[in-house]
Amino acid sequence: MHDDQALTMGRVTRVLAERLRPAIYSDPRPLELAAHVVDGEPIPVAEGLGAEYAPMSVGDRWGRAWGTTWLRLTGEVPASFAGRRVEIVADLGFDVNMPGFQAEGLVYTPGGEPVRSLNPRAQWIPVSPEARGGEAVEFFVEAASNPVLLDYHPFLPTEEGDVLTSGDEELYRVRRVDLCVFEQEVFELVHDVEVLHQLAAELPEESARRAKILRALNAALNRVDLQDVPGTAAAGREELREVLASPAEPSAHKITAVGHAHIDSAWLWPLRETVRKVARTSSSMATLIDEDDEFVYAMSSAQQYAWMKRDRPEVFARVKKAVAEGRFVPVGGMWVESDAVLPSGESLVRQISQGQRFFKEEFGVECRGAWLPDSFGYSGALPQILSGAGYEWFLTQKISWNQVNRFPHHTFLWEGIDGSRIFTHFPPMDTYNSQLSGEEVARAARQFKEKSVARHSLAPTGWGDGGGGTTREMLARAKRLANLEGSPQVSFGTPNDFFEQAKAELPDPGVWRGELYLELHRGTFTTQHRMKQGNRTSERLLAEAELWAASAAVRAGRDYPYDELDALWQEVLLLQFHDILPGTSIAWVHREARERYERVATTLRGIIADSLQALGAAGEADGLDAAPVGERLALNAAPFPRRGVPAASIAPAGPAAPVSARAEGESFVLESAAARVEIDGSGHVRSLVDLASGRDAIAPGRTGNVLQLHQDFPNMWDAWDVDAFYAGMRDDLDGPADVSLDGDAVVVRRKFGESAIEQRLTLADDGRLLVIDCDVDWREEEKFLKLAFPVAVFTDEVVAETQFGYHRRANHANTSWEAARFETHAQRWFLVREPGFGVAFLNESSHGFDVARESAGRDVVQNARFSLLRAPRFPDPRADRGRHRMRFGVLAGATVESATEAGWALQSPLRAATGTAVPALATSQDPAVVVSTVKLADDRSGDLVVRLYESTGSRASTSIALNGFEAARVVAADLLERPGDPIETTRTPDAVLVPVALRPFEVTTLRITR
């Protein structure tokens, strides 16, 4: 026989696009259209339904950027439609390639019942499965005219990303609003043909199965009259029945499809628009659940459910019913899909505790696994946090975005820094927005790394990022792929169903140790510095507010502000979403976030002041650098003692270490009994000597505190990415500077480009830490600012603090894996060290850094650099421009222990206090064991909760002293504060001692009944 496969493939492609798909709807009848344009922000549903409407016609333009237009669709079912399935087809100017990224609408009945979303991939509204002639038709659409910001030429700077700067042009034009007959048989034929056509495209050309499929497709199209597709669709389907009935091979890969819509809580739209996106998608998914008995939909983020409950209760009621039926599945158990490297360990714990509590209270369920498909890398501390919160599994697919290295597993055990392991899956389809196309399911089977011992993967299925969710077209594909020769087998199920089967078939999975570093989006450690600073400040103030509120409750009987603290935590957790905290959202989002952070800080300072007042004490201005002297009281909210003030207490402070600042020739010297710093006339640090060892941290012939400016124009994803070639263009800002003495500080003022910086270099009150306060007026574009310190340390690794511990990273490029980590992140500090000597680099609010090995004659220098600021132009065209205050520290002669303590001190400086001394509620007798959180239990029992962790990477056996109150019972609890085994304590005249034994980096939670 002659080979006509290419001819048949081409025939099917054209007939599908030009004849079959258009024939799904027949006999279109235009409806009457009217509009009500909302002036300003969205209005309540009842107000929209009752508004005054003006006539509108197909072809009219509508919708300014970020506007809302309520549409009314009215008409009558013709007698000829009687007994048929009738739907409205409404094209508001959609581009089918941009679901979630442009105009969308939520359809309502006149009585205010939500129906479904109207979007580029779902342009239909159900009217009746069996219509009656003469039946009145009336629907309302709350249509959002969101501008397209990620267009066919992506990453172009735009002012449309903020309602304050967007234009007045109407963006969309209505193309059609028709009442039509839905031709069910044509719909089925389309998907018979489509699935077989896509399968054939994935099979080898010499495959007998492919040849049979194409022969059947050719025969089917020979039976379909292209001028009467509805009348001949059944005949065409009959020709395909045999090839569709041929079952899959016994060894075929299995795919569990999970309905999904990964709705970013903010990104190229503001938070208020996400509320509506969630309502639109959830309405559509509830409708799809009603129509298809096999469909299961999963949605993460308690925040998104909470928005629905507050603002769209009519949608939430439908969701709650579907959750009770097990068809609408809350997943992830977190408040939002947060960033997973920048938040503190306690924040990650609260993401889970707040999320799980909401799901438990609203739906009676607790999530069994973490669902973070799109965060930008995953901390090595996460396995312990997840397992400590009772999770059984973890899912992401973002690591498939790696620029260089292909990850070696899809199903594996992920081992964290403390040795905890959690069963993990990466969908081999490499997408969280699967359409269940033939290419996607074939890719999943082809790429699955564990195929020699397992055959099962998961596919999050539905339009996402901006929402939309699963479509009936995807369900039609799944039904045909359930058991089809030549294809993986596809069936819908829950994530828990999948993970149970995956564990059963893979009892001895491979292990990946340590962080899941994403070889992409490295700029997110630095972009939008104010997000990082607002988050760090909020985390610090939340910890302090809980500490003093718990102290006031225990020592003074004051009511604990549960509701206020919950609300504040939820606000901060929302802002840790993986496109807000990393700095990758539109200008509107970041403008609002800055305002929200300011309100959070103001409220928390009020809670702290009220708690201290109840304790008979008061703290002075936040961040007061002038430390108290003599017998004045000092407030120390950090978990380490400072200047005689115990951790987490208010007590008299001893004097600060004496520091001198003087000019010596053309240089300046800062000196204490512990350190000597020489600063040259250009403001650069010529030497930084640890006087205890006599070692100079600065490499011979080099200088530190050197500002370096790079061109920063990545190939893609401007706010997200720093590409390796950025290092090829560097400008050292080593020209003239204004350097002067100001009390015990050296002040350096420098201008460059359109920008200026003032640095204030001092020694901290311990006399050891060089503190660099920076006041930057940043006016550059597409530039990357670094602060460099070349240090005389011989090492091939960098130690960087992560949540509840630290991790080690190679600082050479022996392999492609190591080379790809050219820009990385830390919590409060990173450390370069050799035996006997180390240099720690501390930040107050800036996570990004790099350390490069450089040759210096016979020596090797570690060039350690803080990442200060970036200036991308998409999606926020003015990201980071403006005034920034940031603080850094350099500690010579550092160890992990001293770096940890100094990191806390830099973030939480001593403050002057008045009134009565306040002892700590709980103190660790081993400085390596850090008491990081003191609060009252979430269940409002009045129990005290103390969280602590081993910080140095060693085993620890010590006691926690509970000071000045009676402890009736102490138990070990999990991270959700659920009590476990009791702990036998001992009493002394001053305290109750709780013994703890910790493995390296272990996190432990104590629950104390008073």
N, C-alpha and C positions, 0 to 999 in steps of 0.2 A: 504494500500500500504506500501511496505517496505521503510524505511528511507535510501535513498542513497545520501543525500545532501553532505556529506563529500567526497564521491567518485566523484561526479560531480564537486565539487570545485577543487579537485586535478586534474581531467582530464582537466578542462579548463586552469588551471595554466600551465600545461606542453604543451598542444597543442598551446596556445598563444605564449609561449616563443620559442618553437622549430620548429613549423611548420607555423603558420599563419604570425607572424611578418617577418620572413625571406622571405616569399613569396611575400611581398609587391614589391620587385624588382625581375625581372626575366631576364634571358638571358644576364648575364653580359659579357661585352666585354672590355678587358683591353685597356686603353689609353696609349699613349706615355707620358713620364714624363721627364722633364728637370728642372734644378735648377740653381739659381744664389744666392750665399751666400754673404750677405752684411757684410762688414768688419766694425764693429763699430755700430754707431747709425743708426736708420732707414733713408731711402733715400726717396726723393719725388716719387710720383706714376709714373710720366713720366719717370724718370730715371730707375725705376724698370721694367717698360714695355719694355724699349729699351735696357736693359742690355744684356750681353753675357750669354747664358745658356749652361750648360753642361748636358749630358745625366744622368738620374737617374733611378733607378729601384725600384719596390716594394720590400720591405725587407731591403732597405738601411736605415742607420741611418742618422739623420739630427738634427741640432739645438742645439748649445750651449746655456747655460742659458742666457736669455735676448737678444738672437740673432734674426736676421731676415733672412729668406730664401724666396726668390721669386721662386715660382713654375710655370711652364708652362705645361698645360694639352692640348694635341692635339689628334685628331683622326677624324673618319668619321662615320656618321650614317649608319648602315647597311641597306640594302634594306628591310629586314624583319621587321625593326622598323617603316617603313613608316606609317604615320597616327596615331601613338601611342604617348602617353606622354613619353618623354625621359628625364632622369635625370642622372647626374653623382653622384656616391657614392664614396666619398673620405674619407678614414680613415687614418689620418696622425699619428696614434699611440694614439688615444684618449682613455680616460677612461670615460665612460658615466656618472659616478658618480661625475665628477669634472668639470661640465661646468663653465667656467669663471675662473678656477683656474689652467689651464694648457695651452697647445698649442691652438692657435686660428688663424684664417685667415680671410682676407677680399678678396672676389672674384671680379675680374675685367674682363670686356671684353677687347679685344685688343685695342679698342678705348678709354679705360680709364673710361668706365661707371661702377660704383659700382653695384654689383649684390646682394650679401648677405654675411652674415658671414658663416664661416665654423668652427664648434665647436663640442664638444663631443655630444651635443644633436641636432645637425643639420648638419649631415654629407652628405648633398646632395646639388647639384647645378642644378637649372633648365636649361634645354637645349632648349626644345621646347614642347608646348602642343600637337602639331600635326607634328611630325618630317617628313622630306623628306629624302628618301634614297639618300645616297651620299653626304648629307649636311656636310660641314666641321665643326668641333668642335674645338674651341680654347678658353681657359680661362687662366687667370693668378691669382695666389693666393699670396698675401702678408702674409706669415705665420710667426707668432711670436712664438718662442720657450720659452715661459715663464716657469720657473721651478715650480714644485708643492711644496709649502711650508707648507700647512695645509693638511698633508697626513693622511693615515688611522691610524697612531699613531701620533696624533696631538701634537703640542706644543713642538716638539723636537728642541733644538737649531740648527741653521743652518747658514752657511756662504753664502748660496745662495741668501740671501736677499739684496745683493749689487753687482753691476757689478764689483766693485773693488776687491771683495773677492770670487766671484763665480768660479766654476771649469770650465775645458775645455771639459769635457765629453759631447758627443752628447746625448741628452736626449730622443729622440723619434725615432721610426722606422715606416716607411710607411707600412701599412697593405694591403691597396687596393686602386686603382683608376680605377673604372669601369664605362663604359657607360651602362645604364640599361633601361629597360622598367619599368615605374612606373605603377603598377597594381592598378588602382583606386578602383575597386570593392573589392579587398583584403584589401586595406587600410580602406574602410568603414566597412567591416566585422570585422576587428581587433578592431575597436572602438565600434562597436555594442556590441561585446562580452566583451571587456574590461570594458565598463561602466556598463553593467548589472552584470558582475562578481564582480566588486567593490561595486556596490549597494547591491548585495546579501550578501556580507561579512559584511555590516553594519546593515542589518535588523535582527531582532530577529529570532532565529532558528525556532520558532514555527509560524512565520509569514506566512500567506497564500500567500502574495505577493512574499516572498522569494522562497517558494515552486514552484510557477508558473514560476518565472524567471529561476530557476535551471532546471525545466522540459523543458523549451524552449531552454535553452543553450544545454542541452543534445541532444535534437532533432536536433538542428542546427549542432552540431558536427557530428551527424549521417549522415547528408547530405553532408558534406565536405569530399572530397577525399584528403587525406593528401599527396598523390603523384601528385595531380592535383588541388592544391588550387585555382589558378586563374580560372580554368574552372568550379569549383563548388561553388565558393564564393557566387554567387547570390542565389543559392538554400539554402545555409546556412542562408543567410540574411532573406530570406522569412520566415523561422521558427521563427525569432525574431521580425517580424514586429508588431505582436499584443501586445507583452509585452512592446515594445518601444513606442507604440502609446497610452498606458494607461496614462491618465493625472494625474498631481499632485493633491494632496488634496487642497481644498480651503484655508486651514490654513497653507500651506507649507511655510517654511522660504524662503525668496527671497535673492539672492546674486547678486549684481552688480559686475561683473568681469571687471577689468580695466587692460588692457595690461600694463606690467611693467617690469623693469629690474634693479631696484636699483643698479646702477653702482657706487661703491665707488670711489670718485675722487682720492683717493690714499689709498692703504692699503698693500696688499701683492704684490704690483706692484708699480712702480714709476709713477709720474705724466705724463711723456711722454707716458707711455703705456696706461694710461686711455684715452688719446686723441684717440688712435687707437681703444680701446674697445668701446668707444662711437660711432665711425664711423662704426664699424662692426655691432653693435646691431642696430643702427639707419637704416642702409641699409637693414637689414633683416626685420625690422618692416615696413619700407616703402614698401618693396616687399609684405609683408603679407597684408598690407592695400590695395594694388592694386589687390590682389587675393581674398579678402574676404570683402564683402560689410558691414558686421556687426562688424568687428573688430575695436576697439578703443584702442589706445596706449597712455599712459601718461608718460612724462619724466620731471623730475625736474632739477634744477641747471642751471641757466643762463650761468655759466662758461662752462658747457659742450657744450652748443649750440655755445658759442663763440669760443671754440676750433675747433668745426666743421667748423664754418665759416672761420676761419683763415687757418686751415691746411687740411681740406677735403671739399673744396667748392662744389665739385661734389655731395657729400653726403648731404651737407647742402641744396642744391637746391631741392633735393627730399623731405627733411624734410619740408622745407618752403612751398612747394606745398601741402603736407599733412596737415600741420597746417591750411592753408587757407581753406581746405575742412572740418575742424573740426574733423579730424580723428587722428591726431598726436597732443596731447594736452599738452602744457606746464603747469606744475603744480608747486605749492609751492611758486613761486614768489621770491625765494631767490637766492643769487649768488651761494651758494652751500648748501647742507644739512649739516649745521654747527653743532658743539657742541652747546648745549642749556643751559649750566650752567656756562662755563668758560669765554666766551667772555663778554665784557662790554655791558651795555644797548645800548650805542651808536653803537657798532658793530652790535648788532642784528637789530637795526633800519637800518643800512646801508646794511646788508645782504638783507633786503627787498627792500630798495630804489634802490639799484644797480640792483637787480634782476628784479624788476618790470619795471624799466626804459628800460632794455635790451629787455624784452618781448614786451613792448609797441612799442619801436622803430623798432624792427625787424619783429614783427608779428601783431602788432596792437591789442594785447590782454593784459589784466591785470588778474592775477590769483586771484581767490576769496577765496582761502584757503591755509593754510600752510600744507606742506607735509613733515614730518620728521619721517619716519618709524623707523629709526635705531639709533637715537642719544641716549646718555647714561644718560637719565633723563632730566627733563624739569623744568626750573626755574619758580617760582611762579610769576615772573614779566612778563612772556610771554603772558598771556591773554590780558593784557593792551597793550603791544606792537603790538600784532596781530590786535586787534580791532582798535587800534589807527592808524594802517596803512590801515584800510578799509577791513580787512579780515572778512569773514563770518563763516569760519569753520577751524578746525584743525584735522589732522590725524596723528596717530602713532600707532604702535603695540608693541613697545619695552618693555613696562611695563609688558607685558605677560611673560617676561623673569625673573620676580621676583623670587628670591630664596625661599622666605618664604610665603609671603602673596599674595593671589589671589585678584586682583583689583575688586571692586564690580560693575563696570559698563562697558558696551561696547559703549553705546551712552548716552551722558550726557552733562551737562554744566560745563565747567571748569572755576572756579572763581579764579582770581589772587589776589595778595596781596592788590591791591587797590579797589577790588570789581568788576572789569571788568569781564565779562563772555563771553566765546566763545563756540559755539556748537562743540562738540568733538566726534570723533568716534575711537574706537579701533577695528580693524577687529577681530572677534571672532575665525577666522581660525588660529590665532596665528602665522601667517607667512606673510612676504612681498614677498615671492617667491612661491606663490601657483601654483600647477600644475592642479588644479581642479580635483584631485583624489576623489574617493568615500569617502575615509576616511576623507579628508579635508573638503568636503562640509558637511558631516554628523557632523563633529566636530563643524563647524560653527553654525549649527542649535542647536546642543546639548548644547553648552556653552553660547549662546547668553543670556546675563543677563536680557535684557529687553523683553524677549519673551512673557510675560503676557500682554504687551501693544503695542508691535511693532514686526515686522517680517522681518526686512530688514538689511542686512550687506553688507560690501564691501570686495572684495578679490583682492588685487594686484596680478596679474597673470603673471608669467614668471620667467625664470631663472635669478637670480640676484647676487648681491655682485660684481662678476666679469663680469657681463653682460651676454648677450645671449638673454634675452627677451622671449616673448611669442612664442610658436611653433604652427604649424598647428595641431599637436596632441592635444594640449590644446583646440584649437578652435573646433576640432571634438568632444571632450568631452562636451564642452559648448552647442553645438547644440543638443546633445542628452539629456542634463540635463535641457533644457529650460522648459520642462513641462512633467516631468516623475514621475509616481506614486512611492511614497516611498522616494523621494529625494527632497531636496530643489530645487527651480527653479533658474536657472542660465542664465543670459543674460549679454552681454557686454554693457557698457555705460560709460559715463564720470564721473569723481568724482563729478562735479557739479550736474549732474542728480541724483546721489545717495543722495547727501546731501539735495537737495530739497525734495525728497521723504521721507527721514528720518525725516526731520523737520516737514513735514506735518503729519506723522503718530505718532509723539511723541511731541506734543505741550508743554508738561510740564515735561521735563526730570529731572532726579536727578542732584544734584550738588556736585562736588568735589571741596573742598576749598584748595588752596595753592599748593605748588610744587608737581610735579609728580616725586617722588624720586624713582630711579631704585635700587632695592635691588640686585645689581650686579655691576660689573665693577667699584667698588669704588676706585681702584688703579689709575684710570685715572685722579683723581684730583692731582696726584703727579708725575706719570711716565713721563719720558723725561722732566725734569725740564727746559731745555733750550727752549722747545717749549712754555712753560708758560711764561718764562722770555722774549723771543722774542716777543710774542704776547702782553704782558703788555707794554713793551717798545714801540712797534709800535703804540698801541692805544694811549699812552701818547703823543708821538711825532706827531701823526696825529692830535690830538686835538689841540696841541700847534701850529702846522703849519697852521691849519685853522684859529685859533685865530689871529695870527700875520699877516697872509695873508689878512684876512678880515680887520684888522686894517689898513694895508697898503693901501688897496683898498679904504677904506672910508676916511682916513685921508691924504693920499698922492697921491691918484689917480693911484696907481700902478695896473697893470693888475693882476687879480686873477688867479692863476695857476690851472684852472679847470681840464685840461687834465692830468696834472701831478698828482694831488690829486686823481682823479678818478682811474688812473692806480695803484697808491699806495694802495688805499683802496681795489681795487679788488685783489691785491696780498695778502694783509693781510686777507681779507675775505676768499680767497682760503685756506690759511693756518689754518683757523679755522674749516676746515672740520673735521667731527667727528671721523676720524682715524688719523689725523695729530696733532691737538692741544692736544687731550687727550693722545698722545704718544703711539699709538698702531699700528703703521705701521712698515715696514721693515727699515733696517738701511739706505738704499738708500734714502728713503723719508725724513728721519729726517736729514741726512747729507745735502741734498739739501735745506731743510727748514731753517737750520741754516745759510746757505750761503745767502738765500733770505732775511732773517731777517736783516742780516748785510747790504745788499744793500739798503733795505728799510730805515733803520736808517740813513745811510749816505746821501741818497737823501733827506730825510725829514729835516735833520739838515741843508742841503744846502738851502732848501726852507725857513726855519726859519731865517737863516742868511740873505738871500736876502730881506726878508720882513722887518726885523729889520733895515737893512741898509736903506731901503726906508723911514723908520720912523725916521731916524737919530739916531738910537741906535744900540747897539751890545751886544749880550750875550756872556759871557765867557764859559769855558768848561762845558759840560753837566754834571749835577750831582755834581757840586762843593759843597763840604760840608762846607768849611770855609766861613761862611756867611759874607756879607759886613758889615762894621761898619761906624758909623758917617754919613757923608753926601754922601757916595758912593751910587751909584744906585744899585738896585737889581731888577732882573726880576722874577716876580711871575706869573707863568702860571696857578696856581691852582685857584679854584673858591672861595677861602677864603682868607681874609687878613692875612698877616704874618709880624710881626715886623714893623708895620706901613706901609707896602706896600699893597695897596688895591688889591683885587682879580683881576686877569687877566690884570695886568698893570706893568709898569716899573716906579719905584719911589725911592726916598731916603729911606734907611732902618735904623731903629733904632738898637741899640746894642742887641746882643744876651743876654739871661739870664746868669749871671755869674755862672760858674760851677767849683767846686773844685774836684780834684782827689787826694787821699792821701792813704798812708798805715797806718793802725792802728793795731799794733801787727802782727798777721799772716793773717789779713784780709785787704781788700781794700774798700774804701768808695768813692762813687760818690755822690756829694751833691750840691743842688741848694736851692733857696728860696722855691721851690715847692715840691721837692722830695729828699729822701735820700735812697741810695742803698748800701747795704753791700754785698761784694763778698768774699767768704772764700778762703782759700789757694788751694782748688781744682777747683776754677773757678765757683763755684755754687753761686747762689744768695740766701743769707741767709735771707735778708729782703728787701722789696721794700715799703717804707713808703710814702704815700700821706700826706704831711705835713699840708695841709689845714684841713683835717679831723683827722689826727693823726693815721689813720688806716694803718696797715701793710698788704699788699696784700698777702704775703707769709704765708701759714698756719704754726702755731706753730710746731716746731720740724721738719719741712720739708725744703727743698731747691728747688729753681727753677734753670732754665738754665741747666737742667740735660739731657744729651743726652742718649737716650735709643735705643738699637738695637734689632730688632726682626728677627727671622727666617721668611722668606716670600716665601712660596712655595704653592700657591693655587692649588686646585684640577684641575682647568682648566684655560685657558685664562690668561696666566702669566702676560703680560703687563697690562691687564685690571683689574684683580681681586685682592682684598685682602679679604681672607676668615676669618671668625670670630676667628678661632682657632689660628691665627697669634699671638694673645695676650698671648698665653700660654707659649711662650718661649721668655723671655725678659732679656737683659743684660744691666744693668745700668752702664754707663761709668763713674764711680765715683772714678777711681783710680787716681794716681798722675798726675798732670798737671803742665805745666810751666806757672805761672801767674806773670805778671809784670805790672808796670805803664808805660804808654807812653803818655806824655802830659796830656790831660784831659780824657784819656781813660784807661781802664783796659784791657789788652790783655791776652787771655787764649789760650795756645797751648796744643793740646792733640793728641796722637796717639792711634789708635785702629785697630786691625786686620792688614790689608794692607793699611789702610787709615790714614789720618791726617786732623785735622781741626784747624784753627786759628779763634778765635772770638775776636772782638773788641767791648767792651761794653762802651757806652758813654751815656750822657744825651743830648737830642736834644736841639736846640737853644731856645726852649721855657722853658727849665729846667724841664719839666714834664715827657717827654717820654723817657723810657729806650730803646735805640737803640742797636741792636745786629747785627753787620756785621759779616757774616760768610764766610770764605774762606776754602772750603772743597776740599781735594784731595780724591775722592771717588773711592775705588778699591775693594769694596765688591761684592759678588755675592749672589743673592737671599736673600737679607737682606732689612730691612725697618728701616730707621733712623727717630727717633722722637726727639723733643725738648720739655721737660715737665716743666710746672709751676703749682705746686699745690697751689691753692689760697683759702684764708679764706673768702669764699662767700657762703651764703646759698641760693640755688635756685634750681628749678627743670626744668629750661629751659635755652637755649642758644639763644642769638640773633645774627644772622649772616647776614652781608651785602649781598644782592643780587643786581641785576640790578635795579637801580632807587628805592632803598629802602632796606628793610631787612625782614627776616622772623624769626619766632620763632620755635625752635625744642626742644622737651623734651630731657633731658639728663639722663633719667632713663629708665628702661626696664620693665615697668609694663605690656606692651602688646607686642605681636610679632612685631607689626608695629614699635614700639619705639626701640625694641632690634635690629631690622634689620638696624637701622641707626647708627651703631657703628663707621662708618667713613663717614665724610661728607665734605662739601665744603663751602667756603665763597669767596666773591670778595676781598675786602681789609682788612676786619676786622671781628672778632667775639667778643662777649661781654658776660661775665657772671656777673650778677648783682643781688643785693638784694636792697630793698628800702634804698636809701641814699648812696649806695656805689657800684661801679662796677669796673671790671678790663677788659680792652680791649686788644686784641691780634691782632697785625697788621702785614700784610705781604706785601712785595714789589712785589712778583711774585709767591708765592706758595699757592695754594688754599686749599689743604687738611688739615683737623684737626679732633681731637676728644676731647670730654670732658666727663669724667667719674666721677660719684659721688663715693667718697671713705670715709669709716668710719675713724674717727680720735678721738677715745674715744667717748665723748658725742657730738662731732661736726661732721659735714659732710664737707668734702673738695671736691672742684672741681679740678680734675687733668686735666688741659688744656694742650693740646699738639699740636704743629705744626707738620705737616708731611713734612719732609725735602727731603728725597731721597729714591728711590727704586732701585732695581738692577735685574729686570727680565731678562730672557735669550731668550724669544720668544715674538715677531718675530725678534727683534733686539738682538743678543746675547751679545752685550756690551752696552745695554741701560743705560744711565746716568753715565757710568764710566768716570772718568776724573775730571777736575777742575770746580768747581762751586763757584760763588759768589752770596750770597743771603742775604737779609736784613729783619730783623724782629723788631717789637717794642712791648713793654708792657707798658700800661698806667694805673696807679693806680688812683682811684677816677674818673673813666671814666663814661660818659653818652653816649647815642646814638649820641648826637650832637658833643661831643668832639672826639668820636671815628671816626665819619665821617670826621671831619676836619683833624684829625691826619692821617687818612688813605690817604687822598689826599696829605698831606704834605710829608709823607714818600715816596710816589710815585713820587711827583713833587717837589723836594727841591728847595729852592731859589738859583738863580745863580747870580753871580756878573755881572753887566752890565756897559756899558759906553755910553756916548752920551747924548741924550735927554730923559727926562721922557715921558712916553707914558701912557695916562689915559685909563682906561677900556672902551670898547664900551658899555657894558651893565653890570649893577651890581644889585644884589638883596639887598633890604633893610631889609630882614629877613634872618638870617643865616640858618634857617631851609629850605629855598627855595634855591636850588643849581642851579646856571647857569652852566650847564655841557657842552654846545656846543655853539660856536659862529662861524658862517661861512657865506658865500654867498650862495644864493639859487642855487639848482641844475639846474634850467632852464636857468641860465645865464642871468637873468633879471637885476642883480645887487642888488636885494633885500637882506637885511640882515636877517638871520635866527638865532634866539636865542632859544635854548631848555633849559628847566628848570624842576625841579621836587621837590616835597615835600619829605624831607629825613627822617623825624622823626616819621612818622605815626600819625601825628595830622593834623587837618585842619589849613589852613594858608590863611591869607588875607593880601596882601602886595602890593608893587609896584616894578617894574623893572625900573631902571633909565637908560635911553639912553643918553650917555654923549658926548657932544661936537659935535654933528651933528644934522641936521634937519631931522625930520621924517615926511614925508608927510602923511603917512597912516600906521596904524598898524592893522593887522588882526590876529585872532587865526587860526592856520593851523593844519592839521593833520600831522602824522609822515612822510608822503611823501611830505610835504610842500605844499599841495593843500590848497589854501586859503579858509577860512570860514568867520565867522562874523567879522565885523570891531569892534575895541575896541576904546572907547573914551579915549583920553589921556589928561593929563594936563601938562602945561609948567611951569617951574621955570626958573630963570635966568641961571641956570647951566645945566639943563637936561630936557628931556621929560620923564614924569612919566607914566608908563603903569600899570594900576591896574590888579592884578591877584588874583583870589580866587581858592584855590586848596583843593581838598579832600585829605585824607591821601595817600601818595605815588603817587599822580597824576603827570603824565608827561604832560607838555604843550609846544607847539611850537608856538612862535611868529614870524610873518613874517612882516618885516618893509620895506616899500618903502621909499627910501631916497629922 
